[in-house]
Amino acid sequence: MKKKKFTALLLVVLTLGLALAACGGGSNSSSDDEAKQEDKARTLTDALDRKVEVPATPKKIVAIQNAGELYALDIKPVATTDYYMGIYPDFLKGVENIGGDKPNIEKIAALKPDLIIISDYQKDMLTNLEKIAPVYTTKFGVTPDEQLTDVANLVNAKDAEKTYQEKYAKETEEAKATLKKDGIENQKAAVVQFWGKETYIHDPIVFGGLYDAGFTPTEAAKKNTETKAISTEAVPAYVSDADQFFILTPEGKTTDDVSTLLSTIWKDIPAVKAGHVYLVDNDKWSNYTAPSREYQMQDAIDKITKK
């Protein structure tokens, strides 16, 4: 009798154990399925109208382009070019420098990336890079918001994009409030770029951060829709109605040529006579990205209100 009861009890225990094991196995299987789903590759169409299979969430990105967008999304690549290393030195600390306009292919291959990002104007690199990892091309010249959205979708970081845009909107309101507090409202601003021996002007959209802060372009700037070189003698007319005058120079430092122009040909420009001239960093102001726009706004506010 005792033996029968013991046997029955043993069967119950075994049955229960098997049931629990089955439940546990089902749970692990579900977790595995979810993990596989998260790692499942996606097929995206890039700027060259190519179908590119990319990881659902890339982990080892080589950013030959668009390191600025990755910075905005707080996603550190494993490698980028010396151009971006100079703009975002703190963020890119520890990241591999793969060189300049013609990056080091051997270095890239050694990193074993799971995604490489280039711009559509760099399509001549595709043949070599495709041998290493999936290569996605972004479109050169689209707006900072379009570029950020494209990269956020590529690296599966839409939430990070939303967070960044909310932060920028808040900074814009704070910038306007700061200017208002300092009695600076409804003013015009002009921007020229001094590079080498040439002076360039750009479509005002390139300096969206400055104008998002509350400034408006000069009348001449409003009419310009391209990047072009102008003579130093033409600059006074271009900035004649500007309350604030920004000059892009290498690293935002003065040069003998700029100093000479400000004391001769440009000395009668109203903004120059008023002392409202600011030398700003060429690379950080002109790379036409969301972080560049943010930098323009913050840098302009700092220079104007703390002068």
Phi, psi and omega per residue, in radians:
M1 nan -0.833 3.139
K2 -1.099 -0.653 -3.133
K3 -1.111 -0.705 3.115
K4 -1.110 -0.752 3.139
K5 -1.098 -0.716 -3.118
F6 -1.125 -0.738 3.132
T7 -1.107 -0.739 3.116
A8 -1.099 -0.751 -3.140
L9 -1.108 -0.718 3.128
L10 -1.084 -0.697 3.117
L11 -1.109 -0.690 3.109
V12 -1.085 -0.793 -3.128
V13 -1.098 -0.774 3.140
L14 -1.102 -0.740 3.127
T15 -1.090 -0.751 3.137
L16 -1.124 -0.729 3.136
G17 -1.082 -0.744 3.120
L18 -1.111 -0.672 3.133
A19 -1.117 -0.781 3.136
L20 -1.126 -0.698 3.129
A21 -1.097 -0.699 3.119
A22 -1.098 -0.724 3.120
C23 -1.105 -0.794 -3.136
G24 -1.081 -0.743 3.125
G25 -1.082 -0.664 3.108
G26 -1.119 -0.696 -3.129
S27 -1.135 -0.796 3.132
N28 -1.112 -0.691 3.133
S29 -1.082 -0.721 3.115
S30 -1.100 -0.759 3.132
S31 -1.089 -0.739 3.127
D32 -1.089 -0.713 3.125
D33 -1.087 -0.729 -3.141
E34 -1.133 -0.734 -3.140
A35 -1.100 -0.736 3.120
K36 -1.120 -0.655 3.134
Q37 -1.121 -0.707 3.138
E38 -1.138 -0.605 -3.099
D39 -1.535 -0.080 -3.079
K40 -1.103 2.328 -3.129
A41 -1.198 2.675 3.071
R42 -2.066 2.673 3.069
T43 -1.904 2.078 -3.107
L44 -2.074 2.693 3.062
T45 -1.746 2.150 -3.064
D46 -1.651 -2.984 -3.044
A47 -1.178 -0.340 3.102
L48 -1.659 0.215 -3.142
D49 1.095 0.554 3.088
R50 -1.677 2.484 3.015
K51 -1.493 2.023 -3.067
V52 -2.093 2.192 3.079
E53 -1.530 2.058 -3.091
V54 -2.143 2.748 3.075
P55 -1.077 2.634 3.114
A56 -1.011 -0.776 3.081
T57 -2.374 1.676 -3.101
P58 -1.046 2.456 -3.120
K59 -1.916 -0.490 -3.080
K60 -2.230 1.561 -3.036
I61 -1.756 2.281 2.958
V62 -1.768 1.995 -3.058
A63 -1.791 1.515 3.014
I64 -1.219 -0.505 2.964
Q65 -2.273 2.911 2.960
N66 1.198 0.418 3.022
A67 -1.143 -0.458 3.102
G68 -1.135 -0.721 3.103
E69 -1.163 -0.686 3.093
L70 -1.109 -0.644 3.074
Y71 -1.068 -0.781 3.122
A72 -1.072 -0.596 -3.114
L73 -1.553 -0.028 -3.133
D74 1.053 0.757 3.078
I75 -2.093 1.993 -3.074
K76 -1.511 2.189 3.071
P77 -1.311 2.925 3.064
V78 -1.487 -0.333 3.139
A79 -2.777 2.665 3.052
T80 -2.748 -3.048 -3.071
T81 -1.610 2.914 -3.123
D82 -1.141 -0.423 3.085
Y83 -1.044 -0.881 -3.140
Y84 -1.257 -0.552 3.103
M85 -1.054 -0.583 3.122
G86 -1.309 -0.500 -3.108
I87 -1.478 -0.665 -3.088
Y88 -2.145 1.021 -3.033
P89 -1.068 -0.686 -3.110
D90 -1.236 -0.817 -3.120
F91 -1.100 -0.636 -3.047
L92 -1.671 0.248 3.096
K93 -1.051 2.252 -3.129
G94 1.557 -0.122 3.122
V95 -1.458 2.509 -3.113
E96 -1.250 2.289 3.079
N97 -1.585 2.039 -3.075
I98 -1.769 0.227 3.037
G99 1.825 -2.787 -3.036
G100 -1.747 -2.306 -3.067
D101 -1.100 -0.502 3.076
K102 -1.979 1.479 -3.046
P103 -1.109 2.747 -3.102
N104 -1.316 1.872 -3.075
I105 -1.115 -0.678 -3.122
E106 -1.109 -0.716 3.103
K107 -1.090 -0.746 -3.135
I108 -1.087 -0.799 -3.125
A109 -1.083 -0.683 -3.106
A110 -1.142 -0.437 -3.135
L111 -1.377 -0.255 -3.136
K112 0.888 0.994 -3.126
P113 -1.214 2.786 3.028
D114 -1.817 -0.011 3.088
L115 -2.816 2.415 3.050
I116 -2.162 2.330 -3.139
I117 -1.986 2.230 3.031
I118 -2.315 3.033 3.052
S119 -1.683 2.785 -3.099
D120 -1.114 -0.411 3.119
Y121 -1.351 -0.083 3.124
Q122 -1.828 0.435 -3.038
K123 -1.080 -0.316 3.093
D124 -1.145 -0.246 3.124
M125 -1.473 -0.246 -2.965
L126 -0.970 -0.800 -3.045
T127 -0.955 -0.822 -3.129
N128 -1.303 -0.703 -3.059
L129 -1.253 -0.584 -3.129
E130 -1.128 -0.336 3.093
K131 -1.294 -0.270 -3.058
I132 -1.733 -0.820 -3.044
A133 -2.883 2.958 3.044
P134 -1.010 2.375 -3.127
V135 -2.053 2.144 3.131
Y136 -1.963 2.267 3.121
T137 -1.787 2.317 3.047
T138 -1.722 2.846 -3.055
K139 -1.592 2.152 3.129
F140 -1.282 2.402 3.010
G141 1.636 -0.122 3.091
V142 -1.307 2.931 -3.061
T143 -1.156 2.744 3.096
P144 -0.943 -0.684 3.140
D145 -1.174 -0.704 3.115
E146 -1.138 -0.714 3.131
Q147 -1.132 -0.750 -3.133
L148 -1.122 -0.734 3.124
T149 -1.096 -0.726 3.132
D150 -1.072 -0.832 -3.110
V151 -1.217 -0.663 3.115
A152 -1.072 -0.691 3.098
N153 -1.185 -0.693 -3.120
L154 -1.075 -0.741 -3.059
V155 -1.748 0.181 3.074
N156 1.053 0.945 -3.081
A157 -2.357 0.817 -3.111
K158 -1.134 -0.617 3.110
D159 -1.135 -0.692 3.125
A160 -1.153 -0.633 3.085
E161 -1.096 -0.783 3.132
K162 -1.069 -0.745 3.123
T163 -1.075 -0.746 3.141
Y164 -1.125 -0.791 -3.122
Q165 -1.133 -0.622 3.079
E166 -1.152 -0.681 3.111
K167 -1.132 -0.744 -3.131
Y168 -1.136 -0.720 3.114
A169 -1.058 -0.706 3.120
K170 -1.156 -0.726 3.131
E171 -1.135 -0.604 3.112
T172 -1.104 -0.796 3.121
E173 -1.123 -0.681 3.121
E174 -1.154 -0.656 3.126
A175 -1.129 -0.773 3.120
K176 -1.101 -0.694 3.127
A177 -1.139 -0.670 3.129
T178 -1.127 -0.783 3.130
L179 -1.118 -0.738 3.132
K180 -1.074 -0.722 3.129
K181 -1.068 -0.575 3.138
D182 -1.580 0.160 3.098
G183 1.296 0.402 -3.125
I184 -1.937 1.733 3.139
E185 -2.420 2.631 3.067
N186 0.958 0.719 3.133
Q187 -1.798 2.755 3.099
K188 -1.784 2.563 3.122
A189 -2.321 2.511 3.098
A190 -2.194 2.612 -3.127
V191 -2.301 2.277 2.974
V192 -2.224 2.715 -3.135
Q193 -2.009 2.161 3.107
F194 -1.832 1.960 -3.057
W195 -2.358 2.060 -3.042
G196 1.141 -2.137 3.094
K197 -1.869 0.118 -3.082
E198 -1.858 2.660 3.048
T199 -2.048 2.211 -3.075
Y200 -2.054 2.649 2.953
I201 -2.139 2.711 -3.080
H202 -2.261 2.828 2.943
D203 -0.986 2.295 -3.119
P204 -0.942 -0.385 -3.138
I205 -1.056 -0.443 3.123
V206 -1.109 -0.459 -3.101
F207 -1.951 0.776 -3.097
G208 -1.000 -0.586 -3.131
G209 -1.117 -0.680 3.115
L210 -1.104 -0.770 -3.085
Y211 -1.407 -0.439 3.015
D212 -1.144 -0.450 -3.137
A213 -1.269 -0.205 3.085
G214 2.199 -0.123 3.107
F215 -1.455 2.863 3.030
T216 -2.189 2.681 3.120
P217 -1.209 2.777 3.023
T218 -1.190 2.900 -3.127
E219 -1.065 -0.698 3.124
A220 -1.180 -0.666 -3.139
A221 -1.140 -0.651 3.130
K222 -1.050 -0.518 -3.086
K223 -1.469 -0.214 -3.090
N224 -1.620 2.258 -3.101
T225 -2.166 0.372 -3.106
E226 -2.602 2.974 3.009
T227 -1.649 2.182 -3.131
K228 -2.700 2.688 3.093
A229 -1.456 2.456 3.042
I230 -2.249 2.808 3.139
S231 -1.289 2.692 3.108
T232 -1.094 -0.488 3.124
E233 -1.247 -0.384 -3.120
A234 -1.487 -0.241 -3.078
V235 -1.083 -0.777 -3.126
P236 -0.948 -0.707 3.128
A237 -1.195 -0.623 -3.108
Y238 -1.170 -0.581 -3.068
V239 -1.976 0.241 -3.003
S240 -1.025 -0.583 -3.105
D241 -1.795 0.305 -3.134
A242 -1.469 2.361 3.014
D243 -1.448 -0.513 -3.141
Q244 -2.281 2.388 -3.043
F245 -2.190 2.076 -3.115
F246 -1.937 2.319 -3.134
I247 -2.112 2.096 3.097
L248 -1.425 2.182 3.088
T249 -2.352 2.848 3.079
P250 -0.985 2.099 3.128
E251 1.047 0.285 3.104
G252 1.218 0.413 -3.105
K253 -1.836 2.677 3.140
T254 -1.292 2.737 3.038
T255 -2.251 2.863 3.114
D256 -1.043 -0.665 -3.114
D257 -1.147 -0.786 3.141
V258 -1.131 -0.751 3.124
S259 -1.054 -0.707 3.125
T260 -1.143 -0.759 -3.140
L261 -1.095 -0.721 -3.121
L262 -1.191 -0.411 -3.128
S263 -1.743 -0.048 3.140
T264 -2.248 -1.606 -3.028
I265 -1.045 -0.612 -3.063
W266 -1.735 0.061 -2.993
K267 -1.175 -0.398 -3.127
D268 -1.642 0.055 3.039
I269 -1.108 2.244 -3.090
P270 -0.871 -0.776 -3.127
A271 -1.130 -0.592 3.111
V272 -1.206 -0.786 3.131
K273 -1.097 -0.549 -3.138
A274 -1.454 -0.113 -3.119
G275 1.379 0.361 -3.118
H276 -1.761 0.949 3.127
V277 -2.072 2.338 -3.061
Y278 -2.352 2.187 3.055
L279 -1.534 2.207 -3.065
V280 -2.227 2.766 -3.041
D281 -1.189 2.106 -3.088
N282 -0.992 -0.924 -3.061
D283 -1.144 -0.719 -3.068
K284 -1.302 -0.404 -3.139
W285 -1.618 -0.424 -2.908
S286 -1.950 0.096 -3.051
N287 -1.502 0.082 2.926
Y288 0.956 1.001 3.094
T289 -2.315 2.966 3.077
A290 -1.052 -0.807 3.100
P291 -1.124 -0.578 3.094
S292 -1.132 -0.745 3.099
R293 -1.045 -0.753 3.118
E294 -1.128 -0.729 -3.137
Y295 -1.137 -0.766 3.113
Q296 -0.928 -0.851 -3.088
M297 -1.084 -0.869 -3.092
Q298 -1.174 -0.711 -3.130
D299 -1.153 -0.757 3.119
A300 -1.076 -0.805 -3.137
I301 -1.079 -0.787 -3.139
D302 -1.059 -0.809 -3.074
K303 -1.199 -0.675 -3.101
I304 -1.291 -0.755 -3.036
T305 -1.462 -0.324 -3.108
K306 -1.847 0.082 -3.109
K307 -1.231 nan nan
